[in-house]
Amino acid sequence: MRAIQVRAFGPRTCCGATDLPDPVPGPEQVLIAASACDVLFVDTMIRSGAGAGYFPIRPPYVPATEWAGRWWRSATR
């Protein structure tokens, strides 16, 4: 899977495109093929480290507050 990943808190240079393993759904989960994702202002605050006290997200992570896609597969399929 190709994704933008935040490697450390800081300016936008702290993130970049990377290849990650394809996710595997666990029990009671489904995998969604994302068609579009957005990055909102809150995502930029989290990336900068300003929201570290409010959000339990730690680098490395893939930012995306909202997304659209279609069901791909479930853990039982």
Number of C-alpha atoms within 10 A of each C-alpha: 8 10 13 15 18 24 16 17 20 16 13 12 10 15 20 12 11 11 10 11 7 9 9 12 14 11 9 8 12 16 17 16 13 12 9 10 13 12 12 12 10 14 16 17 15 22 25 17 18 14 15 14 9 8 10 8 15 14 15 13 15 16 21 14 12 10 13 11 12 10 10 11 14 15 12 10 6
